Amino acid sequence: MSVRKLKGQPATTTHSKVKFFYPILFGIIIPSIAVVFNFEFNSGFPKPPNFPKNISLELSNFVNWADEVIANDVWTVYPKSAEEIVILINWAKDYNYTVRASGAMHSWSPLTVNLDKNSAYCKKYILAPLSCYSFRKIPPKIILVKTQRFLNNMQVINADPGDASFWAEPGVMLEDLLKILESRKLGFSNHPAVGGITLGGALAVAGHGTGVPAENETLSPGHTFGSLSNLIMAFTAIVYDDFSGKYTLKEFQRSDVVSGAFLAHLGKTIVTNVTMRAGPLQHLRCQSFIDISAEELFGQIEGLRTISKFLNTSGRIEVIWFPFTANPWLKVWTVEETKPGASTYVSSPYNYPFTDRFPQALASLLGNLISHWNNAKTINRLYTKFIPLGLTVSTSWDIWGPSRNVFSYIRPTTLKMTEAGWAIVTSRGHVEKVLRIFYQIYTRKLENFSTRNSYPINGPLCLRVTGVDNPADVRVDNAQTCGICPGSPVLGRPELDTVIWFNILTFRSNIQVSRFVSEIQNSLDEVFDESFAVLRVEWSKGFAYSSSHDFPWTNDSFLKKNIPKSWTQWESTRKILNSFDPFQSISQGQQPCFEVILEDSEGNLRNKKVDWGKDTSRNKFTVMMTIMSKAHELLQEEKTITRRDLYYENVNLYGDQSQVDKAIQELAVFLEVEPSALPFVPSAKGLMAAGGNLKLTRDVGKSEPVSVQLDKTGTLIQRFGVIKKWGKFRSNAKFVLIVEKDAIFYRLTEEDIFNRFEPFILVTGKGYPDKATRAFVSKLSRDLKIPSFVLVDADPYGLEIASIYKWGSVAQQKFPHENLSLNDLAWIREAEALRKLNFKTEIEAVASLGWAYLCNEYLYNKIVSRVSNCSMVF
């Protein structure tokens, strides 16, 4: 194994230089600052154990397009073949590592690495990266697989325009692929505007361009109005093979029943090559318009230049609209096989250079300045004024050329913004209705926030329109529909044939951005109720915004409910992908929207998985199944068993008592019942005592009440299941005194405390109380209508125990606990005194003054004066 030390990437702070530059913006000279880092990786990190030989390993950083999802010091490999990846994944299975494919990192959502809340969004201001890299951690158990260096081959299989196809590996860059296809007179009818992405990355999220059929336009063979994923004919993926017990390469055809799940897999598998369709090369004309108002374009007012009408005449449009400006930048692409006289011929892509050279440092600075500045409207209008100037200088108002030269315009140096994205699937006839509704929601929210002097959106709204992913386009018999592509057809709704893509851009995510976008998101979800449109998310962008977090992917309800319901094949896709990666060697720790959710015993949502490659995971599953089987047996026989006896039935399996208790708690959550409904009862723990002739009487249905003479030396409190069935208590006791420790309990009985006070009941839970003790004292308080007092150590543990008696335990919050608490319990100035003392005090410290003092003075002052008709007996 070889480990290479990389230089020149921001990882550990060693040296930095500060340079000043003066970018020119709208004729105004504005000084700004750029920080140039010279960092080295820490080569002292422990290497993964027994890493496969002949596969080079190095540390690198994962930084996404918007510099917001960051993972420092991640182990990275550059495999030379698909077979090397197979070796790597089988090693990962044995050593509990996860292998993730990584492309050009031109994405927003955390589909490759998990979102680290401590660092992912710390780059909100221009110099904040210094704090992002200040904490060094051991690399996560993740291996990034970079495919661009070696797995970047492609070849045209058939160049016949009526039956064209090609084969490619995932690391080939889209711009290189398009160039090779163009050399063979082939291409795509639409594709993403960014060329610096890998083909594998684009297919993982169903990358798309813009385009629907114009009036009288016929789709050429090999083309699609859907996403690039819809052109996949066959592919090879790394999947687990049950027969061999290993991960291996497997070829799939588009006609295979399970193939649709892989067409937008979101990183839950690794595809090592694809065979795809291509169509005859198209030449396009792209015209820019900035003289059409947003009101007219979105159909708010009568006009001839609406988006719907441009779609009818040309089929391909894009809208870029800055907030608080009147006229968007509209691009219209039209298929023109010969160059129009007014157009400028372009021989290469990226023909809007004025969008590529906006200094990122200045962009970040401006974004933070105008987020809470009422001059945001003026700044955005300046942006809009900059567009016609750039179009004029670059002579790109009207350009014509091969499709890749006209469609591709986003470089890696293009202004980087964070981006929220939705795909709205509707019918062609309802496009204008959807656009009107979105316009009204968007502009209303902008105005509402501006009245509060808040301007969270300081980037444009972008809009594109495509067709759905029609599997017939790929011209393969029995071709499967894409499972969860944003543009996959809605089953049973053939009239929903169009997808409108909305993206909201801004410089940096913050709480105001999240609140704004979450309001948009909630309004869209409410309006597009599937009657005429279906709301979906765009996988590579920001989604599931919450008003209480300053970044996306945090709205649990949206992740767990809204997203799955928007795809009819969601569940089948999830099951298929999980079945081919049963050890989660590729998708362990994946994004939250794609996991099986189970609530834990504290009521928190968490993932429950069984990883047969891990001893601990197998053991937990076996424990759960054993206890479930025992519960079934006992419930049928109407018997119970103590949790302690259950543990001793199989000590080797359970390990210790806590594992049994935890498994019972999780089983109760899984079955959605209280733990007391299961036949596993805690051993008796709590004690109760009373002196004199005090009796405790309880009703027993229609029978005579049962009276118990309480022993002053201590009686075990019966288990919770029995107490639940008891009738109402009756007694002449004046109060209940609960003590923390059994040692104090016994000492008080020895000191003859029952002869010092009028009748009362003494209870101890022997430390942290069990449910039976808590249920007993709660029932005493409710039935007898007498006060309760708790005597505990004046330290954090004592305060916690007192809190459990009053409110119940955290572990039981998911279940009804009204009958397990003493809500009327109140502090008698102890907390305030403890704060003043600034040190803890145990009960024994008071007893050092003499047990007579504890009983005659301390308890007397605390209790007798607060209990009516109660006096001390001398």
KALIN-V47938 format. One record per residue. N is the residue number from 1. PHI is phi in radians with two decimals (NA if undefined). PSI is psi as a letter, one per 30 degrees, with the letter a starting at -180 (none if undefined). OMEGA is omega as a letter, one per 30 degrees, with the letter a starting at -180 (NA if undefined). Layout:
# KALIN-V47938
n = [N:N]
phi = [PHI:PHI]
psi = [PSI:PSI]
omega = [OMEGA:OMEGA]
This chain:
# KALIN-V47938
n = [1:2:3:4:5:6:7:8:9:10:11:12:13:14:15:16:17:18:19:20:21:22:23:24:25:26:27:28:29:30:31:32:33:34:35:36:37:38:39:40:41:42:43:44:45:46:47:48:49:50:51:52:53:54:55:56:57:58:59:60:61:62:63:64:65:66:67:68:69:70:71:72:73:74:75:76:77:78:79:80:81:82:83:84:85:86:87:88:89:90:91:92:93:94:95:96:97:98:99:100:101:102:103:104:105:106:107:108:109:110:111:112:113:114:115:116:117:118:119:120:121:122:123:124:125:126:127:128:129:130:131:132:133:134:135:136:137:138:139:140:141:142:143:144:145:146:147:148:149:150:151:152:153:154:155:156:157:158:159:160:161:162:163:164:165:166:167:168:169:170:171:172:173:174:175:176:177:178:179:180:181:182:183:184:185:186:187:188:189:190:191:192:193:194:195:196:197:198:199:200:201:202:203:204:205:206:207:208:209:210:211:212:213:214:215:216:217:218:219:220:221:222:223:224:225:226:227:228:229:230:231:232:233:234:235:236:237:238:239:240:241:242:243:244:245:246:247:248:249:250:251:252:253:254:255:256:257:258:259:260:261:262:263:264:265:266:267:268:269:270:271:272:273:274:275:276:277:278:279:280:281:282:283:284:285:286:287:288:289:290:291:292:293:294:295:296:297:298:299:300:301:302:303:304:305:306:307:308:309:310:311:312:313:314:315:316:317:318:319:320:321:322:323:324:325:326:327:328:329:330:331:332:333:334:335:336:337:338:339:340:341:342:343:344:345:346:347:348:349:350:351:352:353:354:355:356:357:358:359:360:361:362:363:364:365:366:367:368:369:370:371:372:373:374:375:376:377:378:379:380:381:382:383:384:385:386:387:388:389:390:391:392:393:394:395:396:397:398:399:400:401:402:403:404:405:406:407:408:409:410:411:412:413:414:415:416:417:418:419:420:421:422:423:424:425:426:427:428:429:430:431:432:433:434:435:436:437:438:439:440:441:442:443:444:445:446:447:448:449:450:451:452:453:454:455:456:457:458:459:460:461:462:463:464:465:466:467:468:469:470:471:472:473:474:475:476:477:478:479:480:481:482:483:484:485:486:487:488:489:490:491:492:493:494:495:496:497:498:499:500:501:502:503:504:505:506:507:508:509:510:511:512:513:514:515:516:517:518:519:520:521:522:523:524:525:526:527:528:529:530:531:532:533:534:535:536:537:538:539:540:541:542:543:544:545:546:547:548:549:550:551:552:553:554:555:556:557:558:559:560:561:562:563:564:565:566:567:568:569:570:571:572:573:574:575:576:577:578:579:580:581:582:583:584:585:586:587:588:589:590:591:592:593:594:595:596:597:598:599:600:601:602:603:604:605:606:607:608:609:610:611:612:613:614:615:616:617:618:619:620:621:622:623:624:625:626:627:628:629:630:631:632:633:634:635:636:637:638:639:640:641:642:643:644:645:646:647:648:649:650:651:652:653:654:655:656:657:658:659:660:661:662:663:664:665:666:667:668:669:670:671:672:673:674:675:676:677:678:679:680:681:682:683:684:685:686:687:688:689:690:691:692:693:694:695:696:697:698:699:700:701:702:703:704:705:706:707:708:709:710:711:712:713:714:715:716:717:718:719:720:721:722:723:724:725:726:727:728:729:730:731:732:733:734:735:736:737:738:739:740:741:742:743:744:745:746:747:748:749:750:751:752:753:754:755:756:757:758:759:760:761:762:763:764:765:766:767:768:769:770:771:772:773:774:775:776:777:778:779:780:781:782:783:784:785:786:787:788:789:790:791:792:793:794:795:796:797:798:799:800:801:802:803:804:805:806:807:808:809:810:811:812:813:814:815:816:817:818:819:820:821:822:823:824:825:826:827:828:829:830:831:832:833:834:835:836:837:838:839:840:841:842:843:844:845:846:847:848:849:850:851:852:853:854:855:856:857:858:859:860:861:862:863:864:865:866:867:868:869:870:871:872:873:874]
phi = [NA:-2.07:-2.06:-1.77:-1.62:-1.69:-2.09:1.51:-2.09:-1.29:-2.39:-2.09:-1.34:-2.15:-2.39:-2.63:-2.13:-1.97:-2.05:-1.82:-2.43:-2.21:-1.18:-1.75:-2.21:0.92:1.37:-1.84:-1.55:-2.16:-1.24:-2.50:-2.24:-2.11:-1.85:-1.84:-1.79:-2.18:-2.07:-2.26:-1.33:-1.39:-1.42:-1.51:-1.12:-1.13:-1.43:-0.98:-1.19:0.89:-1.10:-0.94:-1.22:1.24:-1.95:-1.21:-2.28:-2.57:-1.70:-2.55:-1.83:-1.82:-2.32:-1.34:-0.98:-1.57:1.01:-2.05:-1.86:-2.22:-2.30:-1.60:0.96:-1.87:-1.10:-2.38:-2.22:-2.15:-1.12:-1.61:-2.72:-1.15:-1.10:-1.12:-1.17:-1.07:-1.04:-1.09:-1.19:-1.16:-1.13:-1.06:-1.07:-1.33:-2.04:1.03:-1.81:-2.03:-1.88:-2.16:-1.31:-2.37:-1.74:-1.50:1.09:-1.54:-2.62:-2.00:-1.42:-1.45:-1.52:-1.73:-2.16:-1.23:-1.33:-1.56:-1.15:-1.40:-2.38:-1.09:-2.05:-1.46:-1.52:-1.55:-2.25:-1.07:-1.82:-1.12:-0.97:-1.02:-1.40:-1.08:-1.90:-1.52:-1.96:-1.69:-2.28:-1.17:-0.97:-1.16:-1.43:-2.25:-2.03:-1.45:-1.84:-1.63:-1.78:-1.12:-1.24:-2.14:-1.55:-2.26:-1.55:-2.69:-2.67:-1.37:-1.47:-2.52:-1.69:-1.08:-0.95:-1.57:-2.60:-1.31:-2.75:-2.58:-2.05:-2.65:-1.63:-1.20:-1.48:-1.19:-1.32:-1.04:-1.13:-1.25:-1.06:-1.11:-1.15:-1.17:-1.07:-1.07:-1.15:-1.85:1.09:-2.19:3.11:-1.98:-1.32:-2.76:-2.81:-0.99:-1.31:-1.61:-1.63:-1.51:-2.20:-1.43:-1.09:-1.06:-1.16:-1.10:-1.27:-1.08:-2.03:1.03:-1.01:-2.47:-2.05:-2.53:2.69:-2.32:-1.17:-1.29:-1.02:1.17:-1.59:-1.88:-1.21:-1.30:-0.99:1.60:-1.80:-2.60:-1.61:-1.65:-1.48:-1.05:-1.06:-1.24:-1.62:-1.24:-1.69:-2.77:-2.82:-2.06:-2.27:-1.63:-2.35:-1.45:-1.87:-1.10:-1.16:-1.50:1.27:-2.45:-1.35:-2.62:-1.44:-2.42:-1.56:-2.20:-1.80:-1.06:-1.41:-1.12:-1.01:-1.54:-1.13:-1.03:-1.18:-1.58:-1.26:-2.50:-1.61:1.03:1.50:-1.49:-2.69:-2.13:-1.63:-1.72:-2.89:-2.37:-1.97:-2.30:-1.38:-2.48:-2.02:-1.07:-1.05:-1.90:-1.90:-2.21:-1.87:-2.10:-1.93:-1.85:-2.27:-2.29:-1.88:-1.95:-1.24:-1.08:-1.05:-1.24:-1.10:-1.56:1.32:-1.36:-2.27:-1.12:-3.06:-1.59:-1.96:-1.73:-1.03:-1.02:-1.26:-1.15:-1.13:-1.15:-1.52:-2.15:1.51:-2.35:-2.46:-2.55:-2.01:-2.15:-2.27:-1.34:-1.11:1.12:-2.05:-1.46:-2.04:-1.33:-1.63:-1.86:-1.92:-2.24:-1.76:-2.29:-1.21:-2.43:-1.29:-2.11:-1.21:-1.14:-1.08:-1.49:-1.54:-1.72:-1.28:-2.08:-1.76:-2.64:-1.41:1.10:-1.79:-2.17:-1.06:-1.21:-1.57:-1.66:-2.04:-1.42:-1.05:-1.11:-1.08:-1.18:-1.05:-1.11:-1.08:-1.11:-1.03:-1.27:-1.18:-1.60:-1.06:-2.24:-2.36:-1.26:-1.54:-1.01:-1.08:-1.16:-1.07:-1.15:-1.19:-1.15:-0.95:-1.11:-1.15:-1.23:-1.10:-1.09:-1.10:-1.14:-1.09:-1.23:-1.09:-1.58:0.84:-2.08:-1.08:-2.51:-2.11:-2.54:2.96:-1.00:-0.96:-1.15:-1.28:-1.72:-1.37:-1.48:-2.50:-1.83:-1.72:-1.07:-1.57:-1.10:-0.85:-1.61:-2.32:-1.40:-2.58:-1.73:-2.52:-2.34:-2.14:-1.91:-1.58:-2.58:-1.65:-1.02:-1.24:-1.83:-1.00:-1.13:-1.13:-1.08:-1.11:-1.08:-1.12:-1.10:-0.98:-1.14:-1.12:-1.11:-1.18:-1.12:-1.16:-1.02:-1.17:-1.06:-1.24:-1.15:-1.14:-1.71:1.04:-2.10:-2.29:-1.20:-1.72:-2.04:-2.22:-1.45:-1.55:-2.03:-2.40:-2.38:-2.37:-2.32:-1.54:-1.40:-1.44:-1.43:-1.11:-1.16:-1.10:-1.39:1.03:-2.16:-1.00:1.02:-1.05:-1.47:-1.35:-1.07:-1.11:-2.27:-1.12:-0.98:-1.76:-1.18:-1.06:-1.47:-1.03:1.40:-2.24:-1.10:-1.26:-1.45:-1.99:-2.31:-2.16:-1.84:-1.78:-1.95:-2.25:-1.92:-1.92:-2.70:-1.21:-2.57:-1.30:-2.72:-1.12:-1.21:-1.06:-1.07:-1.17:-1.11:-1.19:-1.13:-1.18:-1.04:-1.01:-1.16:-1.16:-1.09:-1.12:-1.29:-1.38:-1.55:-1.64:1.37:-1.22:-2.37:-2.74:-2.05:-1.59:-2.27:-1.74:-1.69:-1.02:-1.42:-1.83:-1.39:-2.73:0.98:-1.38:-2.18:-1.27:-1.84:-2.25:-1.71:-2.64:-1.36:1.12:-2.09:-1.60:-1.02:-1.07:-1.16:-1.17:-1.59:-2.02:-1.13:-1.14:-1.04:-1.27:-1.44:-2.19:-1.25:-1.83:-1.03:-1.14:-1.15:-1.11:-1.05:-1.16:-1.11:-1.14:-1.18:-1.17:-1.55:-2.41:-1.15:-1.60:0.95:-1.27:-1.89:-2.05:-1.06:1.27:-1.11:-0.99:-1.11:-1.30:-2.18:-1.99:-1.40:-1.83:-2.42:-1.37:-1.47:-1.18:-1.72:1.43:-1.62:-1.34:-2.65:-1.53:-2.06:-2.31:-2.03:-1.90:-1.18:-1.47:-2.04:-1.05:-1.12:-1.19:-1.10:-1.15:-1.06:-1.14:-1.12:-1.05:-1.07:-1.16:-1.13:-1.20:-1.12:-1.13:-1.13:-1.07:-1.07:-1.09:-1.20:-1.14:-1.14:-1.56:0.95:-2.11:-2.32:-2.58:-1.26:-1.09:-1.14:-1.13:-1.06:-1.08:-1.26:-1.17:-2.70:-1.07:-1.11:-1.30:-1.37:1.45:-2.67:-1.09:-1.09:-1.18:-1.15:-1.07:-1.15:-1.12:-1.13:-1.08:-1.21:-1.12:-1.09:-1.12:-1.07:-1.51:1.03:-2.32:-1.26:-0.98:-1.19:-1.33:-1.49:-1.44:-1.94:-1.91:-1.18:-1.18:-1.06:-2.37:-1.22:-2.16:-2.32:-2.70:-2.81:-1.96:1.14:-1.81:-1.18:-2.08:-2.05:-1.91:-2.28:-1.30:-2.28:0.98:-1.57:-1.35:-1.17:-1.01:-1.77:-1.91:-2.13:-1.40:-1.33:-1.42:-1.36:-1.62:2.07:-2.20:-1.11:-1.37:-1.16:-1.17:-1.04:-1.06:-1.32:-1.06:-1.04:-1.59:-1.23:-1.40:-1.23:-1.41:-2.44:-2.93:-1.69:-1.13:-1.58:-2.84:-2.09:-1.97:-1.86:-1.98:-1.15:-1.91:-1.22:-1.10:-1.19:-0.96:-1.19:-1.17:-1.15:-1.18:-1.18:-1.40:1.03:-1.11:-1.22:-1.56:-1.66:-2.16:-1.20:-0.91:-2.66:-1.97:-1.81:-2.36:-2.42:-1.72:0.95:1.67:-1.17:-1.30:-1.45:-1.10:-1.11:-1.12:-1.13:-1.14:-1.14:-1.22:-1.14:-1.21:-1.03:-1.10:-1.24:-1.37:-1.58:1.01:-2.10:-1.31:-2.14:-2.21:-2.10:-1.91:-2.33:-1.11:-1.52:-2.52:-0.98:-1.18:-1.09:-1.11:-1.16:-1.11:-1.07:-1.15:-1.14:-1.08:-1.36:-1.95:1.71:-1.54:-1.07:-1.09:-1.75:-1.10:-1.23:-1.76:-1.02:-2.34:-1.08:-1.57:-2.13:-2.40:-2.05:-1.14:-1.53:-1.15:-2.43:-1.22:-1.91:1.15:-1.21:-1.08:-1.13:-1.14:-1.10:-1.13:-1.24:-1.21:1.14:-2.66:-1.54:-2.40:-1.65:-1.03:-1.05:-1.12:-1.21:-1.16:-1.11:-1.42:1.99:-1.15:-1.11:-1.13:-1.07:-1.39:-1.39:-1.83:-1.12:-1.17:-1.05:-1.12:-1.44:-1.89:-1.02:-1.18:-1.90:-2.06:-1.21:1.04:-2.23:-2.39:-1.54:-1.75:-1.93]
psi = [k:k:k:k:k:k:l:g:k:j:e:k:j:e:l:k:k:k:k:k:l:i:k:k:j:h:g:k:j:j:k:l:k:k:k:k:k:j:l:k:l:j:f:g:k:k:k:k:k:h:k:k:l:g:j:k:k:l:k:l:k:j:j:a:e:g:h:f:j:k:j:k:i:k:k:k:l:i:k:f:l:e:e:e:e:e:e:e:e:e:e:e:e:f:g:h:l:k:k:k:k:k:b:g:g:i:l:e:l:i:f:e:l:l:j:j:f:f:f:e:g:f:h:f:l:e:g:f:f:e:f:e:g:f:k:k:l:k:k:l:h:k:j:k:j:k:f:e:e:e:i:g:l:l:k:k:e:k:g:j:f:f:h:k:l:l:k:l:l:f:f:k:k:e:e:e:e:e:e:e:e:e:f:g:h:l:a:k:f:k:l:k:f:k:f:h:l:l:e:e:e:e:e:f:g:h:k:l:b:k:k:l:k:l:k:g:k:k:k:k:k:f:l:k:g:a:l:e:f:f:g:k:e:l:l:k:l:j:l:k:j:e:e:f:g:l:k:l:k:k:k:k:l:f:f:k:e:f:e:f:f:f:f:i:f:g:g:g:l:j:k:f:l:l:k:l:l:l:l:k:k:k:k:k:k:j:k:k:k:g:g:k:l:e:e:e:e:g:g:f:l:k:l:f:i:l:e:e:e:e:e:e:e:e:f:j:l:k:k:j:j:k:k:g:l:e:k:l:j:k:k:j:k:k:j:j:f:k:k:l:e:f:l:k:k:k:g:l:a:i:g:i:f:f:f:f:g:j:k:e:e:e:e:e:e:e:e:e:e:f:e:h:k:f:g:e:e:e:e:e:e:e:e:e:f:f:e:e:e:e:e:e:e:g:h:g:e:j:l:k:a:l:e:e:f:e:e:j:g:j:l:f:f:k:k:k:l:l:k:k:k:l:k:j:k:a:l:e:f:g:e:e:e:e:e:e:e:e:e:e:e:e:e:e:e:e:e:e:e:f:f:g:h:k:i:f:j:g:l:l:k:k:k:l:k:l:l:l:i:j:f:f:f:f:h:k:k:h:k:k:k:k:e:h:k:f:g:k:k:j:k:g:i:f:f:i:g:k:k:k:j:k:k:k:k:l:e:k:k:a:e:e:e:e:e:e:e:e:e:e:e:e:e:e:e:e:e:i:g:f:e:f:k:k:k:l:l:j:e:f:a:k:l:h:k:k:f:g:l:g:l:a:g:f:j:e:e:e:e:f:e:e:e:e:f:f:k:f:g:e:e:e:e:e:e:e:e:e:f:f:i:f:g:h:f:e:g:k:g:l:k:f:f:g:l:k:k:k:k:a:f:g:g:k:k:l:k:j:l:j:j:f:f:k:e:e:e:e:e:e:e:e:e:e:e:e:e:e:e:e:e:e:e:e:e:e:f:h:l:l:k:l:e:e:e:e:e:f:f:i:e:e:e:f:d:l:e:e:e:e:e:e:e:e:e:e:e:e:e:e:f:h:l:k:e:f:f:l:g:j:k:l:l:k:e:l:k:l:l:l:l:b:g:k:l:j:k:k:k:i:b:f:l:k:k:k:k:k:j:k:k:f:f:k:k:k:k:l:l:e:e:e:e:f:f:k:a:k:k:k:l:g:k:f:l:k:j:k:k:e:k:f:e:e:e:e:e:e:e:e:g:h:f:f:f:f:l:l:k:l:k:k:k:k:g:h:b:k:k:l:e:e:e:e:e:e:e:e:e:e:e:e:e:f:h:l:l:k:k:k:j:l:k:i:l:e:e:e:e:e:e:e:e:e:e:e:f:l:l:e:f:g:f:f:l:k:g:e:g:g:l:i:f:g:k:k:k:i:g:e:e:e:e:e:e:e:e:g:l:l:k:l:e:f:e:e:f:f:f:k:f:e:e:e:e:e:d:e:e:e:e:e:e:e:f:g:j:k:g:k:l:k:k:none]
omega = [l:l:a:l:a:l:l:l:a:l:l:a:l:l:l:l:l:l:l:l:a:l:l:a:l:l:a:l:a:l:l:a:l:l:a:a:l:a:l:l:l:a:a:l:l:a:l:a:l:a:a:l:l:l:a:a:l:l:l:l:l:l:a:a:a:a:a:l:a:l:a:l:l:l:a:l:l:a:l:a:l:l:l:l:l:l:a:a:l:l:a:l:a:a:l:l:l:l:a:l:a:l:a:l:l:a:l:a:a:l:a:l:a:l:l:a:a:a:a:a:a:a:a:a:a:a:a:a:l:a:a:a:a:a:a:a:l:a:l:a:a:l:l:l:l:a:a:a:a:a:a:a:l:l:l:l:a:a:l:a:a:a:a:l:l:l:a:l:a:a:l:l:a:a:l:l:a:l:l:l:l:l:l:l:l:l:l:l:l:l:a:a:a:a:a:l:l:l:l:l:l:a:a:a:a:l:a:l:l:l:l:a:l:l:l:l:l:a:l:l:l:l:l:l:l:a:l:a:a:a:a:l:a:l:l:a:l:a:l:l:a:a:a:a:a:l:a:l:l:l:l:l:a:l:l:a:a:a:a:a:a:a:l:a:l:l:l:l:l:l:a:l:l:l:a:l:l:a:l:a:l:l:a:l:l:l:l:l:l:a:l:a:l:l:l:a:a:l:l:l:l:l:a:a:l:l:a:a:l:l:l:a:a:l:a:a:l:l:l:a:l:a:l:l:a:a:l:l:a:l:l:l:l:l:l:a:l:a:l:a:a:a:l:l:l:a:l:l:l:a:l:a:a:l:a:a:l:a:a:l:l:l:l:l:l:a:l:a:a:l:a:a:a:l:l:l:l:a:a:l:l:l:a:l:a:a:a:l:l:l:a:a:a:a:a:l:a:a:a:l:l:a:a:a:a:l:a:l:a:l:l:a:l:a:a:l:l:a:l:a:l:l:a:a:a:l:l:a:a:a:a:l:l:a:l:a:a:l:a:l:a:a:l:l:l:a:l:a:a:l:l:a:l:a:a:a:a:l:a:l:l:a:l:a:l:l:l:a:a:a:l:a:a:l:l:l:l:l:a:l:l:a:a:l:l:a:l:a:l:a:a:a:a:a:l:a:a:l:l:a:l:l:l:a:l:a:a:l:l:a:l:l:a:l:l:a:l:l:l:a:a:l:l:a:a:a:a:a:l:l:l:l:l:a:l:l:l:a:a:a:l:l:a:l:l:a:a:l:a:l:a:l:a:a:a:a:l:a:a:a:a:a:a:a:a:l:l:a:a:a:l:l:l:a:a:a:l:a:l:l:a:l:a:l:l:a:l:a:a:a:a:a:a:a:l:a:l:l:l:a:l:l:a:l:l:a:l:a:l:l:a:l:a:a:a:a:l:a:l:l:a:l:a:a:l:a:l:l:l:l:l:a:a:l:l:a:a:l:l:l:l:l:l:l:l:l:a:l:a:a:a:l:a:l:l:a:a:l:l:a:a:a:l:l:a:l:l:l:a:a:a:l:l:l:a:l:l:a:a:a:l:l:l:a:a:l:l:a:l:a:l:a:a:l:l:a:l:l:l:l:a:l:l:l:l:l:l:l:a:a:a:l:l:l:l:l:a:a:a:a:l:a:a:a:a:l:a:l:l:a:l:l:a:a:l:l:l:l:a:a:l:l:l:l:a:a:l:l:l:l:l:a:a:l:a:a:l:a:l:a:l:a:l:l:a:a:l:a:l:a:a:l:a:l:a:a:l:l:l:a:a:a:a:l:l:a:l:l:l:l:a:l:l:l:a:a:l:l:l:l:l:l:l:l:a:a:a:a:l:a:a:a:a:a:l:a:a:a:a:a:l:a:a:l:a:l:l:l:a:a:l:l:a:l:a:a:a:l:a:a:l:a:a:l:l:a:l:l:a:a:l:l:a:a:a:a:a:a:l:a:a:a:a:a:a:a:a:l:l:l:l:a:l:NA]
